Amino acid sequence: MRSQTPYSSTVAATGLRVMLVDLAVWPSVVFLYLLVLLQMGGVDEFVAGLFYDPSQRLFPLKHNFWAEQVLHDGGQSLMKALGLMVLAMWLASLRIVRLYAWRRTLAYVLLVMLLSVGVANLGKALSNMDCPWDLVEFGGSRLHFGLFQDKPDDLPRGRCFPGGHSSGGFALFALFFVGRSLGCQRAWLTLAPAFLIGGVFALDQWARGAHFPSHDLTTAYLCWMIALGTHAWLFRHEEGLVPESSSVAKGSSGERQKPDDGG
């Protein structure tokens, strides 16, 4: 009889419908509510105003050393290094027997990181929304058009929605699904890196005048749905979505496992 993993036991108890509501429907409802509140309730402009100096007609932290070179440029370098490390580990898993069981998990994390950054940057290219520092009310020269407003085609194109910098941090939502699939009892704790790094990157861009809160809220939502959808797709053939933990359990009983064909 096939042994049941902690995660598959949880899924069996709660049901697929409940899991879908918890991980997809409710986050979507909360996202839409907050997006409307930020965009149409004046919250975006209020937050940007906290960092804007009307006497100088600029965002004082726009070119601040810590905000620009450390948190922005340095943060980008950090996330690129992390992505390269995951890629190196995945490549190593193709040759190192002890890493076979982690191959699909590493491929999943790497794919989520690439998709999250790629989708955010694609959105910036297509959305035609301006940064706060470009707008007349914040020292710029462009009129302010919200997400739900029609911007004339003859105006300069914007490339500021959703937030791109925070996507590197929010891509770490993938760690939650890794922890959940491995049966971690406190898998929610694995959300901390995504919220911490993504949140710091987002706040940095608000302070510099590069983004409104709604821009990074959208980024966080997109990264969450990418992590959820990619996990469901990549592990769709695995019972309980746990290829790694079940492989390790069988391997510990003395049976040598062949590498899976994922990744």
C-alpha positions as CSV (number, residue, x, y, z in Angstrom):
1,M,0.0,0.0,0.0
2,R,1.3,3.5,-0.9
3,S,2.3,5.5,2.1
4,Q,0.5,8.8,2.6
5,T,2.6,12.0,3.1
6,P,1.7,14.7,5.6
7,Y,0.8,17.1,2.7
8,S,-1.5,14.5,1.0
9,S,-3.2,13.9,4.3
10,T,-3.9,17.6,4.7
11,V,-5.3,17.8,1.1
12,A,-7.5,14.7,1.7
13,A,-8.8,16.3,4.9
14,T,-9.5,19.8,3.6
15,G,-10.4,19.0,0.0
16,L,-9.3,20.5,-3.2
17,R,-12.1,23.1,-3.2
18,V,-11.1,24.5,0.2
19,M,-7.5,24.6,-0.9
20,L,-8.4,26.5,-4.0
21,V,-10.4,29.0,-2.0
22,D,-7.6,29.5,0.5
23,L,-4.8,29.9,-2.0
24,A,-6.4,31.5,-5.1
25,V,-9.9,32.9,-4.6
26,W,-9.4,34.8,-1.3
27,P,-6.1,36.3,-2.4
28,S,-7.8,37.5,-5.6
29,V,-10.7,39.0,-3.7
30,V,-8.4,40.8,-1.3
31,F,-6.2,42.0,-4.1
32,L,-9.0,43.5,-6.1
33,Y,-10.4,45.3,-3.1
34,L,-7.1,46.8,-2.1
35,L,-6.3,47.7,-5.7
36,V,-9.5,49.7,-6.0
37,L,-8.9,51.3,-2.6
38,L,-5.3,52.3,-3.5
39,Q,-6.1,53.5,-7.1
40,M,-9.4,55.2,-6.5
41,G,-9.3,56.0,-2.8
42,G,-6.4,58.3,-2.9
43,V,-4.1,56.1,-0.9
44,D,-1.5,55.9,-3.7
45,E,-1.1,59.6,-3.8
46,F,-1.2,59.9,0.0
47,V,1.7,57.5,0.4
48,A,3.7,59.1,-2.3
49,G,3.1,62.5,-0.7
50,L,4.8,61.2,2.5
51,F,8.1,61.0,0.6
52,Y,7.7,64.1,-1.6
53,D,9.2,67.5,-0.7
54,P,6.9,70.2,-2.3
55,S,9.4,72.9,-1.5
56,Q,12.1,71.2,-3.7
57,R,9.5,69.7,-6.0
58,L,11.2,66.3,-5.9
59,F,11.6,63.1,-4.0
60,P,14.7,63.7,-1.8
61,L,15.6,59.9,-1.6
62,K,15.4,59.4,-5.4
63,H,19.2,59.3,-5.7
64,N,20.1,58.7,-2.1
65,F,23.0,56.3,-1.7
66,W,21.2,53.8,0.5
67,A,17.9,53.9,-1.4
68,E,19.4,53.8,-5.0
69,Q,22.7,52.1,-4.9
70,V,22.3,49.8,-1.9
71,L,18.6,48.8,-1.8
72,H,17.8,49.1,-5.5
73,D,21.0,48.3,-7.4
74,G,22.5,46.1,-4.7
75,G,19.1,44.4,-4.3
76,Q,19.0,43.6,-8.0
77,S,22.5,42.1,-7.8
78,L,21.5,40.0,-4.7
79,M,18.5,38.5,-6.4
80,K,20.5,37.8,-9.6
81,A,23.1,36.0,-7.5
82,L,20.4,34.0,-5.8
83,G,18.9,33.0,-9.1
84,L,22.3,31.9,-10.4
85,M,22.8,29.9,-7.2
86,V,19.5,28.0,-7.7
87,L,20.4,27.4,-11.4
88,A,23.8,26.0,-10.4
89,M,22.2,23.7,-7.8
90,W,19.7,22.5,-10.4
91,L,22.5,21.8,-12.9
92,A,24.4,20.0,-10.2
93,S,21.3,17.9,-9.4
94,L,21.6,16.4,-12.9
95,R,24.9,14.8,-12.0
96,I,25.0,14.5,-8.2
97,V,23.0,11.5,-6.9
98,R,22.3,13.1,-3.5
99,L,20.6,16.0,-5.3
100,Y,18.3,13.9,-7.5
101,A,15.4,14.1,-5.2
102,W,15.6,18.0,-5.2
103,R,15.8,18.4,-8.9
104,R,12.2,19.2,-9.6
105,T,12.0,21.5,-6.5
106,L,15.0,23.5,-7.7
107,A,13.5,23.7,-11.2
108,Y,10.3,25.0,-9.7
109,V,11.9,27.7,-7.6
110,L,14.1,28.8,-10.6
111,L,11.1,28.9,-13.0
112,V,9.0,31.0,-10.5
113,M,11.8,33.5,-10.2
114,L,12.2,33.8,-13.9
115,L,8.4,34.0,-14.6
116,S,7.8,36.5,-11.8
117,V,10.5,39.0,-13.0
118,G,9.5,38.4,-16.7
119,V,5.8,38.9,-16.2
120,A,6.4,42.1,-14.1
121,N,8.6,43.6,-16.8
122,L,6.2,42.6,-19.6
123,G,3.4,44.3,-17.6
124,K,5.5,47.5,-17.4
125,A,6.0,47.5,-21.1
126,L,2.3,47.0,-21.9
127,S,0.5,49.0,-19.1
128,N,1.5,52.5,-20.2
129,M,1.4,53.9,-16.6
130,D,3.8,56.6,-15.3
131,C,6.0,56.7,-12.2
132,P,5.1,59.2,-9.4
133,W,8.2,61.2,-10.1
134,D,7.0,61.7,-13.7
135,L,3.7,63.3,-12.6
136,V,2.9,67.0,-12.4
137,E,1.7,66.8,-8.8
138,F,5.1,65.3,-7.8
139,G,7.4,67.6,-9.7
140,G,7.2,65.9,-13.1
141,S,5.6,67.0,-16.4
142,R,3.0,64.3,-17.1
143,L,-0.6,64.2,-16.3
144,H,-1.8,61.5,-13.9
145,F,-3.9,58.7,-15.4
146,G,-5.0,55.8,-13.2
147,L,-5.1,52.2,-14.1
148,F,-8.8,52.4,-14.9
149,Q,-8.6,55.6,-17.0
150,D,-8.0,55.9,-20.7
151,K,-4.7,57.6,-21.4
152,P,-4.4,59.3,-24.8
153,D,-2.2,57.6,-27.3
154,D,-0.3,60.8,-28.2
155,L,1.1,61.2,-24.6
156,P,4.5,59.7,-23.7
157,R,4.3,56.0,-22.7
158,G,5.0,55.0,-19.1
159,R,6.7,51.9,-17.9
160,C,6.0,51.8,-14.2
161,F,3.2,49.3,-13.6
162,P,3.5,46.8,-12.0
163,G,6.5,47.2,-9.8
164,G,9.6,45.5,-11.3
165,H,12.1,45.7,-8.5
166,S,9.9,44.0,-5.9
167,S,9.2,41.1,-8.2
168,G,12.6,39.6,-7.3
169,G,11.6,39.4,-3.6
170,F,8.0,38.4,-4.1
171,A,9.1,35.5,-6.3
172,L,10.2,33.9,-3.1
173,F,6.6,33.0,-2.5
174,A,7.7,29.8,-4.2
175,L,9.3,28.8,-0.8
176,F,5.9,28.6,0.7
177,F,4.7,26.0,-1.8
178,V,8.0,24.1,-1.3
179,G,7.5,24.0,2.5
180,R,3.8,23.1,2.1
181,S,4.6,20.2,-0.2
182,L,7.2,18.9,2.1
183,G,4.6,18.7,4.9
184,C,6.0,21.6,7.1
185,Q,3.5,22.2,9.9
186,R,4.3,25.9,9.9
187,A,4.6,26.4,6.2
188,W,3.3,30.0,6.5
189,L,6.6,30.9,8.1
190,T,8.2,30.4,4.8
191,L,6.3,33.4,3.5
192,A,8.5,35.6,5.6
193,P,11.4,36.0,3.0
194,A,9.0,37.0,0.3
195,F,7.2,39.6,2.4
196,L,10.4,40.9,4.0
197,I,12.5,41.2,0.8
198,G,9.7,42.1,-1.5
199,G,8.3,44.6,1.0
200,V,11.6,46.3,1.6
201,F,12.2,46.6,-2.2
202,A,8.7,48.0,-2.6
203,L,9.1,50.5,0.2
204,D,12.4,51.7,-1.2
205,Q,10.8,52.4,-4.6
206,W,7.9,54.3,-2.9
207,A,10.4,56.4,-1.1
208,R,12.3,57.2,-4.3
209,G,9.1,58.1,-6.2
210,A,9.4,55.2,-8.6
211,H,6.2,53.4,-7.7
212,F,2.8,53.8,-6.0
213,P,1.8,51.1,-3.5
214,S,-0.8,49.7,-6.0
215,H,2.1,48.9,-8.4
216,D,3.8,46.6,-5.9
217,L,0.5,45.2,-4.6
218,T,-0.1,44.0,-8.2
219,T,3.4,42.6,-8.4
220,A,2.9,40.6,-5.2
221,Y,-0.4,39.2,-6.5
222,L,1.1,38.2,-9.8
223,C,4.0,36.5,-8.1
224,W,1.7,34.6,-5.8
225,M,-0.5,33.3,-8.6
226,I,2.6,32.4,-10.6
227,A,4.0,30.4,-7.7
228,L,0.7,28.7,-7.2
229,G,0.0,28.0,-10.8
230,T,3.5,26.8,-11.6
231,H,3.5,24.4,-8.6
232,A,0.1,23.0,-9.6
233,W,1.4,22.4,-13.1
234,L,4.9,21.1,-12.5
235,F,3.7,18.6,-9.8
236,R,0.4,17.8,-11.4
237,H,1.2,14.1,-11.8
238,E,2.4,13.6,-8.3
239,E,0.2,12.3,-5.5
240,G,-0.2,15.1,-2.9
241,L,2.2,17.2,-4.9
242,V,5.2,15.8,-3.0
243,P,7.7,14.0,-5.2
244,E,10.7,14.9,-3.1
245,S,9.5,13.9,0.4
246,S,8.1,10.6,-0.8
247,S,11.3,9.8,-2.7
248,V,13.4,10.5,0.4
249,A,11.2,8.4,2.5
250,K,11.5,5.4,0.1
251,G,15.2,6.0,-0.3
252,S,15.8,5.8,3.5
253,S,14.3,2.3,3.6
254,G,17.2,1.1,1.4
255,E,15.6,1.2,-2.0
256,R,17.7,3.3,-4.5
257,Q,15.6,5.8,-6.3
258,K,15.9,6.7,-10.0
259,P,15.9,10.4,-10.7
260,D,12.5,11.8,-11.8
261,D,12.2,13.3,-15.3
262,G,11.0,16.7,-14.1
263,G,12.8,20.0,-14.3
